[in-house]
Amino acid sequence: MFTAVPPHYDLINHVITWGLDKRWRRQAARECLASQPGKALDLCCGTGDLAMDLARLADDSVEVSGVDFSQPMLDKARQKAKTVARGKKLSIVYGDVAHLPFPDGYFDCIGISFAFRNLTYKNPLTREYMVEVLRVLSAGGRCVIVESSQPRSRLIRKLFHLYLRWFVSRVGSLLSGNREAYHYLAESAARFYTSEELKRLLLTAGFCQVSFRPLFLGAVGIHVAVK
């Protein structure tokens, strides 16, 4: 699925979020950099939008990496990396979240944008992934997750789910030619955790502190988990 959608991936993301995904990623990037990390990772970077925001917003001394297992996604990310100002420390590497190609405690901050569902939604390897994320994160380091969530209001939640299933699924399928991928996206977002459920998952995994900031009436949010 993730090798089939890259040709129109960015365009579809912008269309189905009315362009707001760009703003949400920039907010997540600023949250990543708020603790002044020396090394930051865009986990499951896809086409690299969060990594690009991190590199542009960070001081030249900050080392930014992006990692993903989809080679077509990485190819697009590397093309984008060429547009980042010279002097920035930015690298895009191939890797699997279950076996990240980095030493223990290497990163001060890990960011992940709209891919955490793929690691945790009906995924039998969730615990293995979380162990590996914690392994490469330094003590006191932060994991910043920008992801779909569940609005507290029952009415807004119902409207959000309707939007996912009738607009996101259909428009994504039409623009990409891949019905399966965008049916999965819509269903996984509609059935994903509430902010409290995700907080419990992160605390159980081994993080010591988790905060949540809702965006877009709670349909999206930024979670910050501290190791």
Rosetta silent file (secondary structure, phi, psi, omega in degrees, C-alpha in Angstrom):
SEQUENCE: MFTAVPPHYDLINHVITWGLDKRWRRQAARECLASQPGKALDLCCGTGDLAMDLARLADDSVEVSGVDFSQPMLDKARQKAKTVARGKKLSIVYGDVAHLPFPDGYFDCIGISFAFRNLTYKNPLTREYMVEVLRVLSAGGRCVIVESSQPRSRLIRKLFHLYLRWFVSRVGSLLSGNREAYHYLAESAARFYTSEELKRLLLTAGFCQVSFRPLFLGAVGIHVAVK
SCORE:     score description
SCORE:     0.000 S_00000001
   1 L     0.000  -43.270 -175.451    0.000    0.000    0.000 S_00000001
   2 L   -81.893   -5.909  171.008    2.740    2.463    0.956 S_00000001
   3 L   -95.622  -13.093 -176.896    4.695    1.794   -2.206 S_00000001
   4 L   -92.126  -28.734 -171.622    1.626    2.370   -4.384 S_00000001
   5 L   -89.838  -13.421 -173.818    0.369    5.772   -3.134 S_00000001
   6 H   -52.850  -36.329 -176.523    3.451    8.095   -3.312 S_00000001
   7 H   -52.694  -36.532 -178.857    2.770    9.638   -6.779 S_00000001
   8 H  -121.369   15.415 -172.394   -0.234   11.588   -5.445 S_00000001
   9 H   -59.404  -50.707 -176.919    0.300   11.179   -1.707 S_00000001
  10 H   -65.253  -44.665  179.978    1.088   14.798   -0.841 S_00000001
  11 H   -58.489  -45.499 -178.054   -1.659   16.231   -3.047 S_00000001
  12 H   -65.075  -41.216  177.521   -4.296   13.940   -1.524 S_00000001
  13 H   -57.379  -43.039 -179.612   -3.181   14.801    2.021 S_00000001
  14 H   -67.821  -38.993 -178.025   -3.617   18.496    1.258 S_00000001
  15 H   -67.405  -48.536 -173.208   -7.010   17.979   -0.404 S_00000001
  16 H   -74.416  -15.300  176.794   -8.592   15.808    2.313 S_00000001
  17 L  -109.793    7.395 -178.370   -7.417   18.152    5.110 S_00000001
  18 L    57.732   33.419  177.121   -8.131   21.375    3.163 S_00000001
  19 L    80.491   -2.205 -176.355   -4.433   22.187    3.418 S_00000001
  20 H   -73.486  -19.163  179.584   -4.455   22.165    7.226 S_00000001
  21 H   -59.339  -31.644  178.206   -2.025   19.225    7.420 S_00000001
  22 H   -63.861  -45.281 -179.992    0.795   21.649    6.604 S_00000001
  23 H   -64.373  -42.266 -177.953   -0.080   23.833    9.603 S_00000001
  24 H   -64.494  -39.614  178.277   -0.434   20.834   11.915 S_00000001
  25 H   -66.504  -40.318  178.154    2.982   19.473   10.925 S_00000001
  26 H   -62.833  -39.020  176.215    4.628   22.844   11.483 S_00000001
  27 H   -62.559  -40.835  178.155    3.067   22.989   14.944 S_00000001
  28 H   -65.873  -38.909  178.584    4.405   19.503   15.648 S_00000001
  29 H   -62.952  -42.527  178.396    7.852   20.544   14.380 S_00000001
  30 H   -64.280  -36.252  177.883    7.877   23.558   16.717 S_00000001
  31 H   -66.402  -39.231  177.275    6.866   21.275   19.586 S_00000001
  32 H   -60.935  -40.263 -173.820    9.749   18.943   18.710 S_00000001
  33 H   -86.841   -7.149 -177.224   12.205   21.833   18.740 S_00000001
  34 L   -61.996  -29.399 -179.450   10.844   23.468   21.910 S_00000001
  35 L   -90.956    8.542  177.586   13.178   21.356   24.049 S_00000001
  36 L    54.437   57.931 -179.752   16.186   22.392   21.903 S_00000001
  37 L   -70.689  150.943  173.194   17.204   18.888   20.793 S_00000001
  38 L   -85.285  -31.248  179.313   20.620   18.212   19.328 S_00000001
  39 E  -135.814  130.849 -178.888   19.259   15.337   17.219 S_00000001
  40 E  -130.337  142.616 -177.915   15.666   14.927   15.986 S_00000001
  41 E  -120.074  133.760  167.837   14.032   12.090   14.053 S_00000001
  42 E   -95.620  102.025 -175.606   11.026   12.104   11.732 S_00000001
  43 E   -83.519  138.031 -174.610    9.806    8.545   12.299 S_00000001
  44 L    52.215   54.938 -168.018    7.857    6.909    9.442 S_00000001
  45 L   -68.831  -17.829 -178.362    8.724   10.066    7.532 S_00000001
  46 L    58.375 -126.290  179.760    6.958    9.117    4.297 S_00000001
  47 L   -84.555    6.259  165.976    7.673   11.864    1.776 S_00000001
  48 L    89.158   15.784 -175.651    9.473   13.819    4.481 S_00000001
  49 H   -61.441  -42.936  179.440    7.263   16.842    5.199 S_00000001
  50 H   -66.980  -40.388  177.808    7.892   16.831    8.957 S_00000001
  51 H   -60.864  -39.064  178.915   11.630   16.328    8.448 S_00000001
  52 H   -65.750  -42.883  178.211   11.684   19.308    6.075 S_00000001
  53 H   -62.422  -42.448  178.546    9.856   21.495    8.606 S_00000001
  54 H   -60.084  -45.845 -177.789   12.256   20.399   11.341 S_00000001
  55 H   -65.369  -40.465 -178.289   15.281   21.191    9.194 S_00000001
  56 H   -69.639  -37.476 -175.537   13.970   24.600    8.134 S_00000001
  57 H   -85.629  -21.671 -175.191   12.968   25.665   11.649 S_00000001
  58 L   -82.189  157.610  170.309   15.963   24.248   13.523 S_00000001
  59 L   -63.151  157.214 -178.594   19.345   25.850   14.072 S_00000001
  60 L   -61.334  -21.403 -177.236   22.032   24.666   11.675 S_00000001
  61 L   -77.789  -16.277 -176.499   23.615   22.691   14.516 S_00000001
  62 L   -78.425  130.092  177.871   20.594   20.384   14.906 S_00000001
  63 E   -90.607  118.499 -178.936   20.914   16.992   13.214 S_00000001
  64 E  -112.386  130.767  176.999   17.608   15.984   11.570 S_00000001
  65 E  -124.811  149.792  171.216   16.951   12.463   10.242 S_00000001
  66 E  -124.897  138.844 -179.646   13.986   10.914    8.492 S_00000001
  67 E  -135.252  139.968  178.367   13.411    7.172    8.356 S_00000001
  68 E  -158.211  162.011 -179.356   10.869    5.052    6.477 S_00000001
  69 L  -102.585   -5.433 -179.237   10.599    1.573    4.951 S_00000001
  70 L   -94.306  110.657 -177.010    8.898    2.625    1.679 S_00000001
  71 H   -62.803  -41.168  176.365   11.537    3.292   -0.958 S_00000001
  72 H   -60.614  -37.222  176.055    9.197    5.280   -3.258 S_00000001
  73 H   -63.249  -45.498 -178.982    8.298    7.520   -0.307 S_00000001
  74 H   -63.145  -35.947  177.957   11.997    7.994    0.515 S_00000001
  75 H   -59.843  -42.611  178.221   12.771    8.890   -3.102 S_00000001
  76 H   -68.621  -38.274  178.472   10.300   11.774   -2.887 S_00000001
  77 H   -62.458  -41.172 -179.324   11.664   12.809    0.514 S_00000001
  78 H   -67.269  -33.298  175.096   15.206   12.962   -0.860 S_00000001
  79 H   -64.826  -41.852  178.535   14.033   15.166   -3.720 S_00000001
  80 H   -64.920  -36.192 -177.206   12.458   17.549   -1.193 S_00000001
  81 H   -60.467  -25.762 -179.926   15.639   17.529    0.887 S_00000001
  82 L   -68.517  -18.979 -178.766   17.469   19.176   -2.013 S_00000001
  83 L   -89.116  -10.521  179.245   15.317   22.284   -1.520 S_00000001
  84 L   -73.725  141.485 -174.746   16.333   22.726    2.128 S_00000001
  85 L   -54.684  145.531  177.199   18.859   25.506    2.689 S_00000001
  86 L   -62.714  151.031 -179.166   22.534   24.573    2.578 S_00000001
  87 L    95.476  -12.710  178.660   24.252   24.096    5.880 S_00000001
  88 L   -81.382  141.883  177.256   21.374   22.084    7.353 S_00000001
  89 E   -93.780   93.213 -175.244   22.167   18.640    8.734 S_00000001
  90 E  -131.191  126.061  177.196   19.426   16.545    7.122 S_00000001
  91 E  -133.613  142.018  178.744   19.564   12.861    6.206 S_00000001
  92 E  -117.307  120.637 -173.113   16.887   10.524    4.858 S_00000001
  93 E  -129.213  153.974  176.104   17.507    6.836    5.538 S_00000001
  94 E   -83.363  137.253  176.947   15.831    3.507    4.925 S_00000001
  95 L  -176.228  157.590  178.104   14.749    1.583    8.000 S_00000001
  96 E  -104.875  137.624 -178.176   12.067   -0.464    9.724 S_00000001
  97 L   -60.594  -27.289  179.504   10.593    0.767   13.008 S_00000001
  98 L   -72.057  -19.283 -178.724   11.103   -2.719   14.451 S_00000001
  99 E  -145.334   71.560 -176.127   14.863   -2.423   13.849 S_00000001
 100 L   -68.638  135.645 -175.205   15.826    1.240   13.687 S_00000001
 101 L   -83.250   51.545 -178.786   19.366    1.812   12.343 S_00000001
 102 L  -138.676  152.685  178.807   20.433    4.078   15.224 S_00000001
 103 L   -70.712  166.473  176.310   22.282    3.563   18.537 S_00000001
 104 L   -59.045  137.614  174.777   20.582    3.528   21.936 S_00000001
 105 L    62.092   26.514 -172.547   19.520    6.973   23.171 S_00000001
 106 L   -72.877  -36.553 -173.880   20.614    8.646   19.921 S_00000001
 107 E  -104.554  141.944  174.857   17.756   11.155   19.530 S_00000001
 108 E   -85.677  -21.977  178.606   16.620   13.892   21.885 S_00000001
 109 E  -150.032  139.756  175.030   13.271   14.112   20.121 S_00000001
 110 E  -123.205  126.594  176.107   11.248   11.858   17.838 S_00000001
 111 E  -112.839  147.632  176.548    8.369   13.246   15.791 S_00000001
 112 E  -144.896  124.156 -174.734    5.789   11.252   13.866 S_00000001
 113 E  -115.139  114.211  175.215    3.081   12.809   11.705 S_00000001
 114 L    54.550   37.187  175.199   -0.067   10.889   10.763 S_00000001
 115 L  -134.417   -5.300 -179.001    1.683    7.518   10.828 S_00000001
 116 H   -65.232  -30.223  175.349    1.271    6.476   14.450 S_00000001
 117 H   -57.469  -38.757 -176.809   -1.990    4.739   13.529 S_00000001
 118 H   -65.572  -26.352  179.149   -0.019    2.456   11.238 S_00000001
 119 H   -85.661  -22.546 -168.949    2.101    1.327   14.191 S_00000001
 120 H  -125.749  -14.928 -177.881   -0.752    0.874   16.659 S_00000001
 121 L   -83.753  107.646 -179.654   -4.099    0.319   14.874 S_00000001
 122 L    50.725   40.127 -177.273   -4.796   -3.425   14.988 S_00000001
 123 L  -111.967  116.242 -178.107   -1.062   -4.026   14.703 S_00000001
 124 L   -67.144  -13.114 -178.436    0.328   -7.085   16.529 S_00000001
 125 L   -97.860    9.971 -176.927    3.806   -5.527   16.525 S_00000001
 126 H   -52.020  -49.351 -177.271    2.790   -2.396   18.459 S_00000001
 127 H   -61.789  -41.375  178.739    4.687   -3.380   21.617 S_00000001
 128 H   -62.112  -41.720  178.980    7.817   -4.231   19.612 S_00000001
 129 H   -63.718  -44.382 -177.525    7.654   -0.862   17.844 S_00000001
 130 H   -65.554  -37.352  176.388    7.247    1.074   21.080 S_00000001
 131 H   -59.969  -41.788 -177.965   10.217   -0.710   22.678 S_00000001
 132 H   -71.121  -38.641  176.113   12.365    0.308   19.711 S_00000001
 133 H   -59.668  -46.462  179.539   11.160    3.932   19.782 S_00000001
 134 H   -65.539  -33.224 -179.294   12.071    4.153   23.462 S_00000001
 135 H   -61.295  -44.551 -174.313   15.439    2.505   22.803 S_00000001
 136 H   -87.309   -2.139  178.791   16.645    5.211   20.392 S_00000001
 137 E   -94.784  134.649 -178.843   15.219    8.079   22.488 S_00000001
 138 E   -71.472  159.532  176.356   17.484    9.644   25.109 S_00000001
 139 E   -60.251  128.380 -176.557   16.528    9.819   28.784 S_00000001
 140 E    83.044   -3.174  179.289   14.201   12.791   29.196 S_00000001
 141 E   -71.090  162.369 -174.653   13.701   12.907   25.431 S_00000001
 142 E  -118.294  142.590  172.906   10.314   13.645   23.896 S_00000001
 143 E  -111.550  118.478 -177.051    8.162   11.833   21.356 S_00000001
 144 E  -108.911  119.887 -175.192    5.802   14.230   19.548 S_00000001
 145 E  -118.001  117.905  170.841    2.872   12.627   17.754 S_00000001
 146 E  -106.208  121.972 -168.986    0.500   14.572   15.504 S_00000001
 147 E  -155.853  161.111  172.909   -2.357   12.256   14.632 S_00000001
 148 E   -63.398  153.269 -179.900   -6.090   11.962   14.132 S_00000001
 149 L  -142.191 -170.186 -179.311   -8.087   11.701   17.340 S_00000001
 150 L  -116.335  114.265  177.924  -11.675   11.399   18.536 S_00000001
 151 L   -55.992  143.664  179.349  -13.604   14.635   19.261 S_00000001
 152 L   -68.594  -36.837  179.315  -15.195   14.685   22.719 S_00000001
 153 L   -68.102  127.342 -179.382  -18.483   16.007   21.351 S_00000001
 154 H   -61.499  -39.774 -179.353  -20.655   13.118   20.172 S_00000001
 155 H   -65.709  -48.469  179.942  -22.114   15.243   17.346 S_00000001
 156 H   -63.510  -38.468  178.249  -18.739   16.431   16.073 S_00000001
 157 H   -61.763  -42.534  178.834  -17.376   12.890   16.329 S_00000001
 158 H   -64.531  -41.726  178.629  -20.245   11.552   14.201 S_00000001
 159 H   -65.566  -39.105  177.996  -19.723   14.302   11.615 S_00000001
 160 H   -62.308  -45.437  179.321  -15.979   13.603   11.574 S_00000001
 161 H   -65.157  -37.953  177.324  -16.539    9.887   10.951 S_00000001
 162 H   -63.262  -43.174  178.726  -19.044   10.686    8.220 S_00000001
 163 H   -61.413  -43.098 -179.894  -16.514   12.991    6.590 S_00000001
 164 H   -61.183  -46.219 -172.000  -13.834   10.289    6.716 S_00000001
 165 H   -81.509  -27.985 -177.036  -15.995    7.589    5.188 S_00000001
 166 H  -103.040  -23.908  178.970  -17.846    9.632    2.581 S_00000001
 167 H  -108.350  -57.335 -175.819  -15.282   12.235    1.547 S_00000001
 168 H   -59.790  -49.110 -178.053  -11.778   11.110    2.507 S_00000001
 169 H   -61.378  -45.081 -175.873  -12.247    7.504    1.416 S_00000001
 170 H   -73.946  -45.312 -179.530  -13.894    8.391   -1.904 S_00000001
 171 H   -67.619  -41.929  177.584  -11.722   11.350   -2.882 S_00000001
 172 H   -61.038  -42.593  178.844   -8.546    9.545   -1.862 S_00000001
 173 H   -63.783  -41.671 -177.846   -9.556    6.483   -3.862 S_00000001
 174 H   -66.391  -46.091 -176.328  -10.431    8.606   -6.898 S_00000001
 175 H   -74.162  -31.657 -176.558   -7.221   10.648   -6.916 S_00000001
 176 H   -94.093  -25.111 -172.968   -4.887    7.763   -6.096 S_00000001
 177 L    75.627   11.795 -177.190   -6.579    4.913   -7.935 S_00000001
 178 L  -124.464   90.369 -176.625   -6.022    2.865   -4.776 S_00000001
 179 H   -64.292  -40.406 -176.532   -9.328    2.189   -3.031 S_00000001
 180 H   -60.046  -43.555 -176.101   -7.822   -0.128   -0.410 S_00000001
 181 H   -61.955  -44.065 -174.360   -5.312    2.437    0.854 S_00000001
 182 H   -87.592  -17.323  167.640   -7.849    5.201    1.469 S_00000001
 183 H   -68.692  -42.005  176.886  -10.504    2.881    2.816 S_00000001
 184 H   -61.804  -45.531 -178.966   -7.881    1.846    5.378 S_00000001
 185 H   -57.854  -48.402 -177.415   -7.003    5.470    6.113 S_00000001
 186 H   -64.740  -44.979 -177.155  -10.624    6.435    6.718 S_00000001
 187 H   -70.171  -39.875 -179.468  -11.473    3.388    8.837 S_00000001
 188 H   -67.239  -35.743  177.188   -8.301    3.489   10.922 S_00000001
 189 H   -70.220  -40.161 -179.169   -8.870    7.189   11.678 S_00000001
 190 H   -67.750  -29.622 -175.758  -12.547    6.632   12.517 S_00000001
 191 L  -104.940    4.665 -175.197  -11.730    3.754   14.871 S_00000001
 192 L   -70.804  170.608 -174.792   -8.491    5.124   16.326 S_00000001
 193 L   -64.237  153.519  164.380   -7.924    5.795   20.016 S_00000001
 194 L   -73.731  168.631  179.412   -9.278    8.671   22.022 S_00000001
 195 H   -61.828  -36.235  179.876   -6.645   10.945   23.552 S_00000001
 196 H   -69.829  -39.440  178.030   -7.040    9.186   26.912 S_00000001
 197 H   -64.580  -40.806  179.301   -6.672    5.722   25.364 S_00000001
 198 H   -68.774  -36.316  176.009   -3.542    6.789   23.543 S_00000001
 199 H   -59.407  -44.548  179.209   -2.164    8.320   26.729 S_00000001
 200 H   -63.374  -40.139  178.920   -2.619    4.971   28.506 S_00000001
 201 H   -60.420  -44.350 -177.304   -0.913    3.144   25.632 S_00000001
 202 H   -69.145  -39.954  178.015    2.106    5.461   25.822 S_00000001
 203 H   -66.639  -40.264  177.876    2.379    5.276   29.613 S_00000001
 204 H   -64.630  -34.531 -179.561    2.096    1.484   29.511 S_00000001
 205 H   -67.614  -25.526  178.178    4.822    1.379   26.859 S_00000001
 206 L   133.604   -1.724  175.008    7.224    3.116   29.238 S_00000001
 207 L   -74.195  149.381 -174.964    6.856    6.881   28.863 S_00000001
 208 L   -98.697  -14.569 -176.805    6.650    8.717   32.183 S_00000001
 209 E  -153.962  135.497 -179.556    4.558   11.721   31.156 S_00000001
 210 E  -137.862  131.077  174.790    2.047   12.379   28.345 S_00000001
 211 E  -123.735  161.304 -176.588    0.221   15.569   27.387 S_00000001
 212 E  -139.730  134.208  174.912   -2.323   16.257   24.657 S_00000001
 213 E  -122.578  113.975 -179.127   -3.301   19.384   22.728 S_00000001
 214 E   -73.954  145.922  174.837   -6.457   19.073   20.586 S_00000001
 215 E  -128.833  152.094  173.768   -6.607   20.651   17.134 S_00000001
 216 H    53.088   54.564  177.908   -9.542   21.124   14.748 S_00000001
 217 H    61.946   22.889  177.946  -12.266   20.505   17.363 S_00000001
 218 H    89.775    0.958  177.395  -10.427   17.426   18.593 S_00000001
 219 L   -73.454  -19.265  177.622  -10.391   15.550   15.276 S_00000001
 220 E  -136.619  156.710  176.725   -6.607   15.918   15.317 S_00000001
 221 E  -160.440  163.250  175.586   -4.207   16.410   18.184 S_00000001
 222 E  -112.981  119.560  177.241   -0.601   16.644   19.260 S_00000001
 223 E  -101.884  135.884  175.251    0.575   14.210   21.934 S_00000001
 224 E  -122.000  115.871 -178.931    3.896   14.812   23.701 S_00000001
 225 E  -112.797  130.641 -177.767    5.321   11.809   25.547 S_00000001
 226 E  -106.019  132.016  178.572    8.438   12.155   27.731 S_00000001
 227 L   -78.140    0.000    0.000   10.776    9.221   28.346 S_00000001
